[in-house]
Amino acid sequence: MLINLKTINVGPMDAMEFEFGNRLNLLKGDNGLGKSFLLDLAWWALTRQWPAEINPILTSGMKALPTNKEKEATIVFTISSKTKKKLAYESKFNRKQQAWTGKSGRPANPGLVMYAQSDGSFSIWDPARNYWKKKGSIDVQERQPAYIFSPSEVWNGLQNEDGTVLCNGLIRDWASWQKEGKTKFKNLVAVLKDLSPSPDERLEPGELTRINLDDVRDMPTLKTQYGQDVPIVHASSGVRRIVALAYFLVWAWHEHFGASKLLGDKTTNQVIFLVDEIEAHLHPKWQRTVTQALLKVLKGLIKSPSTQVVMATHSPLIMASVEPLFEKEKDAWFDFDYDSSQQRSRNRHVVLTKREFEKHGTYTNWLMSEAFDLTSDRSMETEQLIEEASQLLEKSNVTNSEVRKMYEKLVKELSPKDSFLFRWRGICEKKGLLKK
């Protein structure tokens, strides 16, 4: 598991330090402040590989570089191996080699590591299949360093440079598993069920089909509430996101199980799951259930699992949904934000805060909490109109005509049941304003 991570002169902050919870970690902050960057760092710390270095097709997961090229850059992290032993590493950036240097040899085994990126890419590091050894002072790569899938390769398969097939891809594997009808397909069906947004909107495989004359593949389908089986390549973005997530959970675990059996090793019970924008493309009702469902799925696939999830999110519904399961002894949430004392500065500093998790009840309250820093859950135009209406009542010489015009604007823009409209009109009537 990932215990802590420290950086100097890397990323948006001069220095940052994380102490991770050993189960659920939530990363929240505005765009561009470092959430995805932290996930890339976490992946590298656990696997010692940058995703885009292994698969150049990727447009994300690039190698981290020093912020100030004239200064030394350092990454320090501590992980716990499968033996629960804590191991600390320090890596510095070598400018001549343009590489991060550190201890050679195979990384300590943190368990199965999976990384779901927001653009649909997936990365998997398997301790039974992705490793290397040290001969003298040289690292000798014996196996594939990791399995890094671009969005297209998720569906169509992954090949090595020499043409070796590393993964058949979601479409072919699903069809093959469904024809066999054995454990893999049963697990896929169970995972899809658990990740469904609700019992009456269950993700359930339909019959295999062909989508055109030029594609000879048997195409998986999903049953729909309107009685049709829809090919998964024609499903919505949200459904395809969850389907891909389900597939990789099943594929990664079964591949690990098979490789461990072949090597005569025990399967790991440690899983680290890095997820960027888990809510991407998902309907609000799905956002309310996906985090709990993900933890449930991991527990169901793996015997006696030790699971750590690091999840970046922009969704107040995600934050509200974890309230029933958040435990401060196991979980943590981190807030990326600008230094509030530099609001007028053109060169503001990004700061990281590990916050105490407080329940806010509703997604609206979360929107207006320190997590999202909004002053209202309304549109910007409506918020400005309400501010103008409030200021109007503070004027000492306000006229009935001014109040009447403002009231007409409010009636036009707000719902007849809006609480502000009721309060504002009531104040006006008490002051003797808003006369016909």
Backbone hydrogen bonds, N-H to C=O, Kabsch-Sander energy under -0.5 kcal/mol:
donor,donor_aa,acceptor,acceptor_aa,energy
3,I,1,M,-0.6
3,I,78,T,-2.8
4,N,78,T,-1.4
5,L,18,F,-1.7
6,K,76,V,-3.6
7,T,16,M,-2.4
8,I,74,T,-2.3
9,N,14,D,-3.3
10,V,13,M,-0.6
11,G,65,L,-0.7
13,M,10,V,-0.5
16,M,7,T,-1.7
18,F,5,L,-2.7
20,F,3,I,-2.0
20,F,18,F,-0.5
23,R,330,K,-2.2
25,N,309,V,-2.4
26,L,332,A,-2.4
27,L,311,M,-3.0
28,K,26,L,-0.5
28,K,334,F,-2.6
29,G,313,T,-0.6
30,D,336,F,-0.6
33,L,30,D,-1.3
38,L,34,G,-2.2
39,L,35,K,-1.8
40,D,36,S,-2.3
41,L,37,F,-2.3
42,A,38,L,-2.7
43,W,39,L,-2.5
44,W,40,D,-2.4
45,A,41,L,-2.8
46,L,42,A,-1.9
47,T,43,W,-1.9
48,R,44,W,-3.6
52,A,61,G,-2.4
53,E,50,W,-1.3
54,I,50,W,-1.2
54,I,51,P,-0.5
55,N,51,P,-2.3
58,L,55,N,-1.8
67,T,9,N,-1.9
69,K,67,T,-0.7
71,K,68,N,-1.8
74,T,8,I,-2.0
75,I,91,S,-2.7
76,V,6,K,-3.0
77,F,89,Y,-1.9
78,T,4,N,-2.0
79,I,87,L,-2.4
80,S,1,M,-2.6
81,S,85,K,-2.2
82,K,109,N,-1.1
84,K,81,S,-2.2
87,L,79,I,-3.1
89,Y,77,F,-2.8
91,S,75,I,-2.8
92,K,101,T,-1.2
93,F,73,A,-1.8
94,N,92,K,-0.6
94,N,99,A,-3.2
95,R,93,F,-0.7
98,Q,94,N,-1.6
99,A,94,N,-1.4
101,T,92,K,-2.8
101,T,99,A,-0.6
112,L,270,Q,-2.5
113,V,125,W,-2.6
114,M,272,I,-2.8
115,Y,123,S,-2.7
116,A,274,L,-2.9
117,Q,115,Y,-0.7
117,Q,121,S,-2.3
120,G,117,Q,-1.7
122,F,149,F,-1.7
123,S,115,Y,-2.1
124,I,147,Y,-2.4
125,W,113,V,-2.8
129,R,126,D,-1.4
130,N,126,D,-3.4
131,Y,129,R,-0.7
133,K,140,V,-1.9
135,K,138,I,-2.8
136,G,134,K,-0.6
138,I,135,K,-1.9
140,V,133,K,-3.0
140,V,138,I,-0.5
141,Q,139,D,-0.6
142,E,131,Y,-0.6
142,E,140,V,-0.7
143,R,131,Y,-1.3
147,Y,124,I,-2.9
148,I,146,A,-0.7
149,F,122,F,-3.5
149,F,147,Y,-0.6
154,V,150,S,-1.7
155,W,151,P,-0.8
155,W,152,S,-0.7
156,N,152,S,-2.3
157,G,153,E,-1.9
158,L,167,C,-2.3
160,N,164,T,-3.1
163,G,160,N,-1.7
166,L,158,L,-2.6
166,L,164,T,-0.7
167,C,158,L,-1.8
170,L,154,V,-2.4
171,I,155,W,-1.6
173,D,169,G,-2.4
174,W,170,L,-2.6
175,A,171,I,-2.0
176,S,172,R,-2.6
177,W,173,D,-3.2
178,Q,174,W,-2.7
179,K,175,A,-2.1
180,E,176,S,-2.1
181,G,177,W,-2.8
182,K,177,W,-0.6
186,K,182,K,-2.2
187,N,183,T,-2.8
188,L,184,K,-2.4
189,V,185,F,-2.7
190,A,186,K,-2.1
191,V,187,N,-2.6
192,L,188,L,-2.7
193,K,189,V,-2.0
194,D,190,A,-2.2
195,L,191,V,-2.2
196,S,192,L,-0.5
196,S,193,K,-1.0
201,E,198,S,-1.7
202,R,199,P,-0.6
203,L,192,L,-0.5
204,E,202,R,-0.8
206,G,221,T,-2.3
209,T,219,M,-2.0
212,N,215,D,-0.5
215,D,212,N,-0.9
216,V,214,D,-0.6
219,M,209,T,-4.0
219,M,217,R,-0.6
222,L,230,V,-2.3
223,K,204,E,-3.1
224,T,228,Q,-1.1
227,G,224,T,-1.3
230,V,222,L,-2.8
230,V,228,Q,-0.7
232,I,220,P,-2.2
234,H,231,P,-2.1
235,A,232,I,-1.1
240,R,236,S,-2.6
241,R,237,S,-1.9
242,I,238,G,-1.9
243,V,239,V,-2.9
244,A,240,R,-2.3
245,L,241,R,-1.8
246,A,242,I,-2.7
247,Y,243,V,-2.6
248,F,244,A,-2.3
249,L,245,L,-1.9
250,V,246,A,-2.0
251,W,247,Y,-3.4
252,A,248,F,-2.6
253,W,249,L,-1.6
254,H,250,V,-2.4
255,E,251,W,-2.5
256,H,252,A,-2.0
257,F,253,W,-2.6
258,G,254,H,-2.5
259,A,255,E,-2.4
260,S,256,H,-2.6
261,K,257,F,-2.0
262,L,258,G,-2.1
263,L,259,A,-2.1
264,G,260,S,-0.9
265,D,260,S,-2.6
271,V,269,N,-0.5
271,V,306,S,-2.1
272,I,112,L,-3.0
273,F,271,V,-0.5
273,F,308,Q,-2.8
274,L,114,M,-3.3
274,L,272,I,-0.5
275,V,310,V,-2.7
276,D,116,A,-2.7
277,E,275,V,-0.6
277,E,312,A,-1.2
278,I,312,A,-1.0
280,A,277,E,-2.2
282,L,279,E,-2.4
286,W,283,H,-1.2
287,Q,283,H,-2.1
288,R,284,P,-1.4
289,T,286,W,-1.3
290,V,286,W,-1.7
293,A,289,T,-2.3
294,L,290,V,-2.3
295,L,291,T,-1.9
296,K,292,Q,-2.0
297,V,293,A,-2.6
298,L,294,L,-2.2
299,K,295,L,-1.8
300,G,296,K,-1.9
301,L,297,V,-2.3
302,I,298,L,-1.7
306,S,269,N,-3.6
307,T,305,P,-0.6
308,Q,271,V,-2.6
309,V,23,R,-4.3
310,V,273,F,-2.5
311,M,25,N,-3.3
311,M,309,V,-0.5
312,A,275,V,-2.6
313,T,27,L,-2.6
319,M,315,S,-1.6
320,A,316,P,-2.4
321,S,317,L,-2.2
322,V,318,I,-1.2
323,E,320,A,-1.0
325,L,322,V,-1.0
326,F,322,V,-1.8
330,K,327,E,-1.4
331,D,327,E,-3.2
332,A,24,L,-2.2
333,W,355,R,-0.6
334,F,26,L,-3.1
335,D,353,T,-3.0
336,F,28,K,-3.1
336,F,334,F,-0.5
337,D,335,D,-0.5
337,D,351,V,-2.3
339,D,349,H,-2.5
342,Q,339,D,-1.9
343,Q,340,S,-0.7
345,S,342,Q,-1.4
350,V,12,P,-0.6
351,V,337,D,-3.7
353,T,335,D,-2.1
355,R,333,W,-1.7
355,R,353,T,-0.9
358,E,356,E,-0.7
362,T,360,H,-2.0
366,W,362,T,-1.8
367,L,363,Y,-2.3
368,M,364,T,-1.5
369,S,366,W,-1.6
372,F,366,W,-0.6
372,F,369,S,-1.0
373,D,369,S,-2.8
374,L,367,L,-1.9
383,E,379,S,-2.6
384,Q,380,M,-2.1
385,L,381,E,-2.1
386,I,382,T,-2.5
387,E,383,E,-1.9
388,E,384,Q,-2.2
389,A,385,L,-2.4
390,S,386,I,-2.2
391,Q,387,E,-2.3
392,L,388,E,-1.9
393,L,389,A,-1.2
394,E,390,S,-0.5
394,E,391,Q,-0.9
395,K,391,Q,-0.5
395,K,392,L,-1.3
398,V,395,K,-0.6
403,V,399,T,-2.0
404,R,400,N,-2.5
405,K,401,S,-2.2
406,M,402,E,-2.1
407,Y,403,V,-2.6
408,E,404,R,-2.0
409,K,405,K,-1.6
410,L,406,M,-2.4
411,V,407,Y,-2.6
412,K,408,E,-1.7
413,E,409,K,-2.0
414,L,410,L,-3.0
418,D,415,S,-2.1
422,F,418,D,-1.6
423,R,419,S,-2.3
424,W,420,F,-3.1
425,R,421,L,-2.2
426,G,422,F,-2.1
427,I,423,R,-2.3
428,C,424,W,-2.2
429,E,425,R,-2.3
430,K,426,G,-2.0
431,K,427,I,-1.7
432,G,429,E,-1.1
433,L,428,C,-2.9
